[in-house]
Amino acid sequence: MPQKYFSIHGHFYQPPRVDPRTGQIPQEAGAGPFPNWTERIYHECYLPNANKGNFEKISFNFGATLSAWLAEYHPETLAEIIKQENAVFKKYGISNAIAQPYFHVIMPLIPRREKETLLRWGIHEYKTRFGHPPQGMWLPETAVDLESLEVLAEHGIQFTILAPWQAKDSSLDITQPYRIRLQNDKEIIAFFYNSFLSCEISFNTSTTMDADEFVSDWLIPQYKNMHRDRDQLFMAASDGELYGHHMPEREEFLAYLFDHSLKLADFQPTFPAQWLQLHPADQTTEINENTSWSCHHGIQRWQGVCGDAPTAFWKAPLRRFLDRLALDLDEKYFDFTKKYIDDPWALRDAYIEVLLGSVSVEDLISDYAKQPINENEIGMITHMLESQYERLRMHSSDAWFFFGFANIEPINSLKYAAHAVWLVRSVTGEDVSINLLSELEKAVSVKSDLTGDVAFRRALASYE
C-alpha cells in the first residue's frame, strides 16, 4: 500500500550586517530590546528551535554568514545544532541538512567564476561545520539557471529544492523528485515543494496554530486531492525564521508536528536525502531558467523594477554599479596577484580556509606562491584577498529585496563595495570606483532623497 511522507524544509539565513571597518554589527533600530536584528532573531528562533531539537526533525540549510555569527556569539547553540544534525547522519548515514553558497547571491546574475567560488566556499564551510560533505544545496531565493545547476553537479551536489513553477512542465507530480539533464552527461535532481502548503505555512497564521489541525485540515486534503498508486512526498518549504520570529512559538508547532501529529495520521517524517535513499528519482523534467521562489517576475526583483517593487527605480543602477565595479576589482586582483601566484582564482577559492580558521593567511599565500615572498608582499596579497571577500558579499541578494534604497541592506552593500575599493587602493594606489559613480547618482531614495553616490562616498571617506 502506498505510504504518505511529509517534510518541511527550513531556510535559515541572516545577511551580513557587520560594519566592515569594525567587524561588528552596529545598533539597529527596531531590534529592541536586543542590539541588532540577528541577536533578536537568535533569541526568538534559532535558540528555541535548537532547544526543542527541531534541527533533528526537519530538512534545513544554515547560511554561512549566520553560522559564522553563531560561532562567534553563541557557539554553544551552533554546537547543539550540529549535534542534532550529526545524530541524523549517524543514524542514517545521510544528512537532513543541505549546504548553501557562501553568500546569499542570486546565482543566475553572476558569472561562472563567481558561482564557482561561492559554491566551493559553501561546500567547504558545510564540511567544516558538520564533518561530512553535503548531498544537497539550497540556491538563494531558489533562483536558478542551467549554469548554476551544472556547477552544483560538477562539485558533487546531488539535489536541490525548487518551486513548482520553476519546472517547464506545469503538470508534473510534485510528490516525486525529477532528474534534470545537464551538459557533459551530468544531471541533478530537483525536489519541487508543495506551493499551497508552503504559502499557507508562511503567510496564514492560523495554519500553524495547532499541529493536529494542520494535519487534518491542510495536509490530509492535499493527499486526497493527489492520490497516486505510489509513495508520495509532501514537502513544504519556508524561511526558517518563520518558526519563532515571524510567527511566535512556532518552534512548538514544529516539535509537536514531527513528534506526534504526523505519526497519528500515518504520515512518515522524512527529508530529501532519505527519500532518495528509498525512492530513486525515475522521471525527468526541464527548468524555467531565471526564476525564483520569491519573485513573480523571474529574478527581476534583484535587478530592476517589477510588480513586486514597482517604484524601486534605484535597483537597476545599483546592480549596474556593483556589477561593473566587480569586474574592475577582479581585474586589479588578478593583475596584481599573478606576479606572485600561478593561479589567483585558485588562491581565492582556497581563502575559505582562512575565513574558517583552518590555516593562517600567511601560510596559505606561501603555499600558493611561485617563489618565497616577503612579509610586505604577503600583506599586499592579503589586502587583495580581503577586497575579493568584500566584492563577493556586496552582491548579497538582500540589497535588492525590499522597496527602500535607504534601508540597512543596500547601504551595507555599498559599505562592502567601498571597503573593497579602499583595500585595492591601499595596494595599487588606484581608485577603481571613480568612473562608475555617475551610475550611482541614479539610485535615489524616495523617502530621504539619499543618492547612491553620496552613500558610497560617505562610506569610502570613513577610511581617510
C-alpha positions in Angstrom: 0.0 0.0 0.0 1.4 3.4 -0.9 2.9 5.4 2.0 2.5 9.0 2.8 5.6 11.1 3.6 6.0 14.7 4.8 9.0 17.0 5.0 9.4 20.6 6.0 12.5 22.4 4.7 13.6 25.5 6.7 15.9 28.0 5.0 17.8 29.6 7.9 19.8 32.7 7.0 20.7 36.2 8.1 22.5 38.7 5.9 25.9 40.0 6.8 25.2 43.1 8.9 28.6 44.0 10.2 30.4 47.3 9.6 33.5 46.3 7.6 35.6 48.8 9.4 34.9 47.2 12.9 33.7 43.7 12.1 30.8 44.4 14.5 27.1 44.9 13.9 26.0 48.4 14.8 23.0 49.2 16.9 19.9 48.6 14.7 16.7 50.5 15.1 13.6 48.3 15.8 15.5 45.3 17.1 15.0 46.2 20.8 15.4 45.0 23.4 18.3 43.5 21.5 21.2 45.5 19.9 20.6 44.1 16.4 18.2 42.0 14.4 20.4 39.0 14.3 20.6 38.8 18.0 16.8 39.3 18.3 16.0 36.6 15.8 18.5 34.3 17.6 16.5 34.5 20.8 13.2 34.2 19.0 14.1 31.5 16.6 17.5 29.7 16.5 17.8 29.2 20.2 14.2 27.9 20.9 14.4 25.6 17.8 17.7 24.2 19.0 16.2 23.7 22.5 13.3 21.8 21.0 15.5 19.5 19.0 13.9 20.7 15.7 17.2 20.5 13.7 17.0 16.7 14.1 13.4 16.7 12.7 13.3 18.9 9.7 15.2 19.4 6.5 17.3 22.6 6.7 20.1 24.7 5.4 22.0 27.2 7.5 23.6 30.2 5.8 27.3 30.6 6.2 27.1 34.2 7.4 24.6 33.1 10.1 26.9 30.2 11.1 29.9 32.5 11.4 27.9 34.8 13.6 26.7 32.0 15.9 30.2 30.6 16.1 31.4 34.0 17.5 28.5 35.0 19.7 26.6 31.7 20.6 28.9 28.8 19.9 27.0 26.5 22.3 23.9 26.9 20.2 25.7 26.2 17.0 27.3 23.2 18.6 23.8 21.9 19.6 22.5 22.4 16.0 25.5 20.4 14.7 25.0 17.8 17.3 21.4 17.3 16.2 22.4 17.0 12.5 25.2 14.6 13.4 22.7 12.4 15.2 20.7 12.1 12.0 23.8 11.4 10.0 25.0 8.7 12.5 21.6 7.0 12.4 21.0 7.0 8.6 24.4 7.7 7.0 22.9 10.7 5.3 22.0 14.2 6.4 18.9 16.2 6.9 21.0 19.4 6.3 21.9 20.8 3.0 24.5 23.4 2.0 24.1 26.9 0.6 26.5 29.1 -1.5 28.6 31.1 1.0 27.0 34.4 0.3 23.3 34.7 -0.4 23.7 35.9 -4.0 21.3 35.5 -6.9 23.3 32.9 -8.8 21.9 33.5 -12.4 23.0 37.1 -12.1 26.7 36.4 -11.5 29.4 35.0 -13.8 30.5 31.4 -13.6 33.8 32.0 -11.8 31.9 33.8 -9.0 29.5 30.9 -8.9 32.4 28.5 -8.5 34.0 30.4 -5.6 30.7 30.8 -3.7 29.9 27.2 -4.2 33.3 25.9 -3.1 33.2 28.2 -0.1 29.7 27.0 0.8 30.7 23.3 0.5 33.9 23.8 2.5 32.0 25.7 5.2 29.4 22.9 5.4 32.1 20.1 5.6 34.0 22.1 8.3 30.8 22.6 10.4 29.1 19.2 10.0 32.1 16.9 9.4 31.0 15.4 6.1 30.2 16.6 2.5 26.7 17.8 1.6 24.4 15.9 -0.7 22.1 18.8 -1.5 22.3 22.6 -1.8 19.8 25.4 -1.4 20.1 28.1 -4.0 19.5 31.6 -2.6 15.8 32.5 -3.3 15.8 29.2 -5.3 17.0 31.4 -8.2 18.1 29.0 -10.9 19.7 28.8 -14.3 21.3 25.8 -16.0 24.8 27.0 -15.5 24.3 27.1 -11.7 22.9 23.6 -11.7 25.9 22.5 -13.8 28.3 24.0 -11.3 26.5 22.2 -8.5 26.6 18.8 -10.3 30.3 19.2 -11.1 31.0 19.6 -7.4 29.2 16.5 -6.3 25.8 18.1 -5.3 23.1 15.6 -6.0 19.9 17.6 -5.5 18.3 21.0 -4.9 14.8 22.2 -3.9 12.7 24.4 -6.2 9.3 25.9 -6.5 6.9 24.0 -8.8 6.6 26.9 -11.2 10.3 26.6 -11.9 9.6 23.4 -13.9 8.6 23.8 -17.5 6.0 21.1 -17.1 3.2 22.6 -15.2 1.5 19.2 -14.7 4.4 17.4 -13.1 3.8 15.3 -10.0 5.3 17.4 -7.1 5.1 14.4 -4.8 8.1 13.0 -6.7 11.6 14.4 -7.4 12.8 14.8 -11.0 16.1 14.4 -12.8 17.3 17.4 -14.8 19.8 16.6 -17.6 22.7 18.9 -17.9 25.7 19.3 -20.2 28.6 16.7 -20.3 26.3 13.8 -19.4 25.7 15.2 -15.9 22.4 15.6 -14.1 21.0 16.9 -10.9 17.8 16.0 -9.0 15.1 18.7 -8.1 12.5 18.4 -5.4 9.5 20.6 -6.1 7.9 21.8 -2.9 4.1 21.9 -2.4 3.4 25.6 -3.0 -0.1 25.5 -1.4 1.2 24.1 1.9 4.3 26.3 1.8 2.3 29.5 1.3 -0.2 28.6 4.0 2.5 27.9 6.5 4.4 31.1 5.6 1.5 33.6 5.4 -1.5 32.2 7.1 -1.0 32.4 10.9 -4.0 30.1 11.6 -2.4 27.2 9.6 0.3 26.6 12.2 -1.6 27.4 15.4 -2.3 23.7 16.1 -0.2 20.8 14.7 -3.1 18.3 14.8 -5.4 20.7 12.9 -2.6 21.3 10.4 -2.5 17.6 9.5 -6.3 17.1 9.5 -7.3 20.4 7.8 -4.4 21.1 5.5 -2.2 18.1 4.9 -4.7 15.3 4.5 -6.8 17.1 2.0 -3.7 17.6 -0.2 -3.1 13.8 -0.1 -6.7 13.1 -1.0 -6.5 15.5 -3.9 -3.3 14.0 -5.3 -3.8 10.3 -4.6 -1.5 8.1 -6.5 -0.5 4.4 -6.6 3.0 5.0 -5.3 4.6 6.5 -2.2 4.2 10.3 -2.1 6.3 13.0 -0.6 4.6 16.2 0.5 7.2 18.9 1.1 6.7 22.4 2.4 9.5 25.0 2.2 9.7 28.3 4.1 12.1 30.7 5.7 13.4 29.1 8.9 12.9 32.4 10.8 9.1 31.8 10.4 9.3 29.3 13.3 9.5 31.6 16.3 10.4 35.0 14.8 7.8 35.8 12.2 5.3 33.7 14.0 5.9 33.4 17.8 6.1 29.9 19.4 6.0 28.1 16.0 9.0 26.1 17.2 6.4 24.3 19.5 4.3 23.6 16.4 7.3 22.0 14.6 8.2 19.8 17.5 4.7 18.6 18.1 4.0 18.1 14.4 7.0 15.8 14.0 6.9 14.1 17.3 3.1 13.4 17.4 0.7 14.7 14.8 2.2 13.2 11.6 2.6 9.8 13.2 -1.1 9.7 14.4 -2.2 10.3 10.8 0.2 7.7 9.3 2.5 10.2 7.7 6.2 9.3 7.7 8.5 12.2 8.5 11.4 12.4 6.1 13.9 14.6 4.4 15.2 14.8 0.8 18.3 12.6 1.1 16.4 9.9 2.9 13.6 10.0 0.3 16.2 9.4 -2.4 17.8 6.6 -0.5 14.4 4.8 -0.6 12.9 6.2 -3.8 15.5 6.9 -6.6 14.2 9.6 -9.0 12.9 8.0 -12.1 11.4 10.9 -14.1 13.0 13.8 -15.9 11.9 17.4 -16.4 13.3 20.8 -17.6 13.5 24.0 -15.7 12.4 27.5 -16.4 15.7 29.5 -16.2 16.0 32.8 -14.4 13.1 32.0 -12.0 12.9 32.1 -8.2 10.6 31.3 -5.3 10.1 34.9 -4.1 9.7 37.0 -7.3 6.7 36.5 -9.5 8.6 38.0 -12.4 11.5 35.6 -12.5 14.5 37.3 -11.0 13.6 40.9 -11.9 13.3 41.8 -8.2 17.1 41.8 -7.9 17.9 43.9 -11.0 15.2 46.5 -11.5 11.6 47.5 -11.3 9.0 44.7 -11.3 5.4 44.2 -9.9 6.9 43.2 -6.6 8.6 46.5 -6.3 7.1 48.9 -8.8 8.7 52.1 -7.5 12.2 50.8 -6.8 13.9 52.6 -9.7 17.2 52.6 -7.7 17.6 48.8 -8.1 18.9 48.8 -11.7 21.6 51.5 -11.2 22.8 49.8 -8.0 23.1 46.5 -9.9 24.9 48.1 -12.8 27.3 49.9 -10.5 28.2 46.8 -8.4 28.5 44.6 -11.5 30.9 46.9 -13.2 32.8 47.5 -10.0 33.1 43.7 -9.5 34.8 43.4 -13.0 37.3 46.2 -12.2 38.1 44.7 -8.8 38.6 41.3 -10.3 41.0 42.8 -12.9 43.1 44.5 -10.3 43.1 41.4 -8.1 44.3 39.2 -10.9 46.8 41.6 -12.4 48.4 42.2 -9.0 48.5 38.7 -7.6 49.6 36.9 -10.8 53.0 38.4 -10.2 53.3 36.1 -7.2 50.7 33.4 -7.6 50.3 31.0 -10.6 46.6 30.7 -10.2 45.0 33.7 -8.4 41.5 32.3 -8.7 42.6 29.0 -7.0 44.0 31.1 -4.2 40.7 32.9 -3.9 38.8 29.6 -3.8 41.2 28.4 -1.0 40.8 31.6 1.0 37.8 30.0 2.7 40.3 28.0 4.8 41.5 31.3 6.3 37.9 32.5 6.8 37.2 29.3 8.8 40.5 29.5 10.7 41.9 26.3 9.3 45.1 28.0 8.2 46.7 31.4 8.5 46.6 33.7 5.6 50.4 33.8 5.6 50.7 30.1 5.3 48.0 29.9 2.6 49.7 32.6 0.4 53.1 31.0 0.9 51.7 27.6 -0.2 50.4 29.1 -3.5 53.3 31.5 -4.2 55.6 30.9 -7.2 58.6 31.5 -5.0 59.4 32.7 -1.5 57.9 36.2 -0.9 58.5 38.7 1.9 56.2 40.0 4.6 55.3 43.2 2.8 54.2 41.2 -0.3 52.2 38.8 1.8 50.5 41.9 3.4 49.5 43.3 0.0 48.2 40.0 -1.3 46.2 39.7 1.9 44.6 43.1 1.2 43.7 41.9 -2.3 42.1 38.7 -0.9 40.1 40.8 1.6 38.9 43.0 -1.3 37.6 39.9 -3.0 35.8 38.8 0.1 34.0 42.2 0.2 33.5 42.2 -3.6 31.7 38.8 -3.2 29.5 39.8 -0.3 28.5 43.2 -1.8 26.2 41.2 -4.1 24.2 39.7 -1.3 20.6 39.5 -2.5 19.1 41.4 0.5 20.3 44.7 -1.0 17.6 44.4 -3.7 14.8 42.6 -1.9 12.9 45.4 -0.2 11.5 48.7 -1.6 13.7 51.3 0.0 17.2 52.3 -1.0 18.0 53.9 2.4 17.3 50.5 4.1 20.1 48.8 6.0 20.8 46.2 3.3 21.5 48.4 0.2 23.7 50.7 2.3 25.6 47.8 3.7 26.3 46.5 0.2 27.8 49.9 -0.7 29.9 49.8 2.5 31.3 46.5 1.5 32.0 47.9 -2.0 33.7 50.9 -0.5 35.9 48.7 1.7 36.9 46.6 -1.4 37.8 49.8 -3.3 39.8 51.1 -0.3 41.7 47.8 0.0 42.6 47.8 -3.6 43.6 51.5 -3.5 45.9 50.8 -0.5 47.8 48.3 -2.6 47.7 49.8 -6.1 47.1 53.5 -5.5 44.2 53.4 -7.9 40.5 54.1 -7.1 38.5 51.8 -9.4 35.2 53.5 -8.5 35.8 57.0 -9.8 34.5 56.4 -13.3 31.4 54.5 -12.1 29.9 56.9 -9.6 27.7 58.6 -12.2 25.7 55.4 -12.3 25.1 55.6 -8.6 23.7 59.1 -8.9 20.6 57.4 -10.4 20.0 55.3 -7.3 17.8 57.6 -5.3 15.8 57.0 -2.1 12.2 58.2 -2.4 11.8 58.8 1.3 15.1 60.6 2.1 16.5 61.8 -1.3 19.7 59.9 -0.4 21.6 59.0 -3.6 23.9 56.1 -4.1 27.0 58.1 -4.9 26.6 60.1 -1.6 26.2 56.9 0.4 29.2 55.3 -1.3 31.4 58.4 -0.9 30.5 58.6 2.7 31.5 55.0 3.3 34.8 55.5 1.4 35.6 58.7 3.2 35.4 56.9 6.6 38.7 55.2 5.8 40.5 58.6 5.4 
